[in-house]
Amino acid sequence: MARRPTNPTPEPDFEERIVDIDVEDEMKNAFLEYSVSVIHARALPDARDGLKPVHRRILYSMSELGLRPDRGHVKSSRVVGDVMGKYHPHGDTAIYDSLVRLAQPFAMRLPLVDGHGNFGSLDDGPAAARYTEARMAAPAMLMVTGLDENTVDFVPNYDDQLLQPGVLPAAYPNLLVNGTTGIAVGMATSMPPHNLVEVIGAARHLIAHPNATLDDLMKFVPGPDLPGGGRIVGLEGIRDAYLTGRGTFRTRASVRIEKTSARRQGLVVTELPYLVGPEKVIEKISDLVRGKKLEGIAAVKDLSDRHHGMQIVIEIKNGFNPEAVLEKLYRLTPMEDSFGINNVALVDGTPQTMGLKELLRVYVDFRIDVVRRRCEYRLGRKRDRLHLVEGLLIAIVDIDEVIQVIRTSDDVGIARERLRTVFDLSEAQANYILELQLRRLTKFSQIELETEKDELLKAIEELEALLADEKALHRLVSAELADVAKKHGTPRRTVLLESSGTPSTAATPLEIADDPCWVLLSSTGLLARTTTADPVPTTGGRAKHDAIVGAVATTARGQLGVITTRGRILRLSALELPTLPPTNDAPNLSGGAPLAAYVDLGSGEEPLTLTSLDPDSPGLALGTAQGVVKRLNTDHPSGRTEWEAIALKEGDSVVGAADLVTGEEDLVFITSDAQLLRFSAAGVRPQGRTAGGVAGIKVAAGQRVTFFGALDPSAENIVVTASGSSDALPGTEPGSLKVTPFAEYPTKGRATGGVRSHRFLKGEDVLVLAWAGPAEGRASAANGVALELPAAEGRRDGSGTPAKAHIAAIGAVRPRG
């Protein structure tokens, strides 16, 4: 057992030193240093070579290791170790992930690394670095060629032991060709790949025409060219990005319709949007089918392989239109995706957002400087060699005397000085003669030297003329770019489509006539469109199913919106909706499609009605449960599928909405305590989308608005109210029903409490249902079965009579307008 020492060594007495610092200043400085480090050393590419530091160091290290395309592959872990040990002060995982991306053909339009082994796919990650091998691809040689000719500046590595290039010479505009993504502190970059031939064509045009406009350059670069092909739909966002550096475009999968079996047709997907994998698409389709949000699909099969490429087969059920199913797939799955362009890159160490012309200008100026420095370096080498050759020719002419001088000298230093004195040579010439081999003393060697001198003089003259003529230098840069495009260029893979979905090079005729029609929404959430401009014939019969709670006059290829209880407007296309067969009766929406198949609603969010997106309409009126009214302008945003129509307060929701036809309609509120307020819509000032509305009706404490709508005061309208007990479960009691002419209710001022619309009987304390609209109103039960309404004979403040059945909803037979 060890014994404790009797006299332990005392602890050293350190002098206490405490430095007071301001925590706020320290945090600011630390955060600033961190953000600058992330921006410059990790996240953003250089606008000249289009590389982040880690990518640049990988290519430089592979070049130093001699891993050229004509050499064998080496283990990726060897490259990662060399980069980490010499140049990159970060972990091996970050380096290997960057190496993998340089080798992935689905991520890079022109891969810079030739990978051997499993470098991953769109759905799976790569194998570990010890299992894969790599070497430089042919385009990577274009990035490093000229490093040994003083074309770029070298900077110290992280420990000041080695030098590394601050930028690569880059013989082509890599930033535009391969694109990039990165997230820094307070900024990010996202640039799509482009076609090499197109980008070089634009760069050459800019060299020849420095004042070229964006339209001139877009004749060469009409849009991105993604590695996986696909289709880009809508070119407006691309032009915005090329002009300002920011924009958005939509990418679509390439799909063809084929017969997959003797009885069925199917959709064959051959190309997907950028960086979208087949497993992601298949999983999303399966979830939508299981959730009954997508109909018409029988099966999905992934038949992709290395020999035939991507091939996803989607079988369509009999009786469904493949084109309609395809449109739903575009809308609901990653088969259509958005790409946000944010052209942020470092220019002289400063992050800048640049358009197409600015990006090309930075590269062209850089490449001209690289070629100029290369020419200056070569000119210096030629002059040095000419100087040595001239000295050697002098020595060969008097070789005997040269030998005599050397033999009679005591050492090399004396021989050097005597040669310089006797033959009037420079120190470099004298050293070169002292190192001369005897075999160079033949007459043939003298002839070679004379020939070499003539060639050197000619080369020097050409280089001097090139450096003296700026236009000639520009022509050389342009010619070299043309050679790169010719050797490494490939055809365009991505098809560019206009916003309408037709190719920009050809016009596609419309297959469906844009005839007038009505789009209808039932109380049970079914959508459909009619084949005529009138949803109900003037000789129409009785309704057999459901009540119409929303109706919009539009065309077969028109757009409309769905208004929800959260105050959102969701865009719909009439072309996607099922068509009701012509009938002499009121339309039967049992043949419609569920709204959930076209829009995604949040938890607790319910559809209210439909609205027109016509910019020339007088607007839209909305009412909320807390009594707020808003008249919305018709500045509906184009290109968006959903947007907010009103800024709701916490706990509030929209209970009703109606399109205005003249702007002189009466707005009607009915509250749960049976108060009705009627006032003119002209007294409500229209507001923009972000506004929260104004006071509509004064709601008593504990009460809420049950109904809101807009009525034509010149038409024959009715008010339907049904009372009941707040303690009863919803839908269990029919309640007391009353139908009253709307004319019995007087007009009051906005923001008042209104007048009583229903007198409660014993045991009743709430309106379970309220509705105001045309006298041709129709009611329906919860299952959609049509119910009869009694005659409009009730008094304004009278009580109701027991209803025969519970009414779930009431709608108009013939919409206004």
Stockholm file with secondary structure:
# STOCKHOLM 1.0

chainA/1-817         MARRPTNPTPEPDFEERIVDIDVEDEMKNAFLEYSVSVIHARALPDARDGLKPVHRRILYSMSELGLRPDRGHVKSSRVVGDVMGKYHPHGDTAIYDSLVRLAQPFAMRLPLVDGHGNFGSLDDGPAAARYTEARMAAPAMLMVTGLDENTVDFVPNYDDQLLQPGVLPAAYPNLLVNGTTGIAVGMATSMPPHNLVEVIGAARHLIAHPNATLDDLMKFVPGPDLPGGGRIVGLEGIRDAYLTGRGTFRTRASVRIEKTSARRQGLVVTELPYLVGPEKVIEKISDLVRGKKLEGIAAVKDLSDRHHGMQIVIEIKNGFNPEAVLEKLYRLTPMEDSFGINNVALVDGTPQTMGLKELLRVYVDFRIDVVRRRCEYRLGRKRDRLHLVEGLLIAIVDIDEVIQVIRTSDDVGIARERLRTVFDLSEAQANYILELQLRRLTKFSQIELETEKDELLKAIEELEALLADEKALHRLVSAELADVAKKHGTPRRTVLLESSGTPSTAATPLEIADDPCWVLLSSTGLLARTTTADPVPTTGGRAKHDAIVGAVATTARGQLGVITTRGRILRLSALELPTLPPTNDAPNLSGGAPLAAYVDLGSGEEPLTLTSLDPDSPGLALGTAQGVVKRLNTDHPSGRTEWEAIALKEGDSVVGAADLVTGEEDLVFITSDAQLLRFSAAGVRPQGRTAGGVAGIKVAAGQRVTFFGALDPSAENIVVTASGSSDALPGTEPGSLKVTPFAEYPTKGRATGGVRSHRFLKGEDVLVLAWAGPAEGRASAANGVALELPAAEGRRDGSGTPAKAHIAAIGAVRPRG
#=GR chainA/1-817 SS CCCCCSSCCCCCCCCCCCCCCCHHHHHHHHHHHHHHHHIIIIISCBTTTCCCHHHHHHHHHHHHTTCCTTSCCEEHHHHHHHHHHHTCCSCHHHHHHHHHHHHCTTTCSSCSEEEESCCCCSSSCCCCGGGCEEEECHHHHHHHTTGGGTCSCEEECTTSSSEEESSCCCSSCHHHHHCEEEECSSCEEEECCCCHHHHHHHHHHHHHCTTCCHHHHHTTCCSCCCTTCCEEECSHHHHHHHHHSEEEEEEECEEEEEECSSSCEEEEEEECSTTCCHHHHHHHHHHHHHTTSSCSEEEEEECCBTTTBCCEEEEECTTSCHHHHHHHHHHHSTTEEEEEEECEEEETTEEEECCHHHHHHHHHHHHHHHHHHHHHHHHHHHHHHHHHHHHHHHHHHTHHHHHHHHHTCSSHHHHHHHHHHHHTCCHHHHHHHHTCCGGGGSHHHHHHHHHHHHHHHHHHHHHHHHHHCHHHHHHHHHHHHHHHHHHHCCCCCSEEECTTSSBTTSCCCCSSCCCEEEEEEETTSEEEECSSSCSSCTTCCCCCBCCEEEEEEEETTCEEEEEETTSEEEEEEGGGSCBCCCCSSSCCGGGSEEGGGTCCCCTTCCEEEEEECCTTSCCEEEEETTSEEEEECSCCCTTCSEEESSCCCTTCCEEEEEECSSSCCEEEEEETTSEEEEEEGGGSCEECTTCCCEECBCCCTTCCEEEEEEECTTSCEEEEEEEECTTSCTTSCCCEEEEEEGGGSCCCCTTBCCEECCCCCTTCCEEEEEEEEETTCEEECTTSBEECCCCSCCCTTCCCEECSSCCCEEECSSCCC
#=GC SS_cons         CCCCCSSCCCCCCCCCCCCCCCHHHHHHHHHHHHHHHHIIIIISCBTTTCCCHHHHHHHHHHHHTTCCTTSCCEEHHHHHHHHHHHTCCSCHHHHHHHHHHHHCTTTCSSCSEEEESCCCCSSSCCCCGGGCEEEECHHHHHHHTTGGGTCSCEEECTTSSSEEESSCCCSSCHHHHHCEEEECSSCEEEECCCCHHHHHHHHHHHHHCTTCCHHHHHTTCCSCCCTTCCEEECSHHHHHHHHHSEEEEEEECEEEEEECSSSCEEEEEEECSTTCCHHHHHHHHHHHHHTTSSCSEEEEEECCBTTTBCCEEEEECTTSCHHHHHHHHHHHSTTEEEEEEECEEEETTEEEECCHHHHHHHHHHHHHHHHHHHHHHHHHHHHHHHHHHHHHHHHHHTHHHHHHHHHTCSSHHHHHHHHHHHHTCCHHHHHHHHTCCGGGGSHHHHHHHHHHHHHHHHHHHHHHHHHHCHHHHHHHHHHHHHHHHHHHCCCCCSEEECTTSSBTTSCCCCSSCCCEEEEEEETTSEEEECSSSCSSCTTCCCCCBCCEEEEEEEETTCEEEEEETTSEEEEEEGGGSCBCCCCSSSCCGGGSEEGGGTCCCCTTCCEEEEEECCTTSCCEEEEETTSEEEEECSCCCTTCSEEESSCCCTTCCEEEEEECSSSCCEEEEEETTSEEEEEEGGGSCEECTTCCCEECBCCCTTCCEEEEEEECTTSCEEEEEEEECTTSCTTSCCCEEEEEEGGGSCCCCTTBCCEECCCCCTTCCEEEEEEEEETTCEEECTTSBEECCCCSCCCTTCCCEECSSCCCEEECSSCCC
//
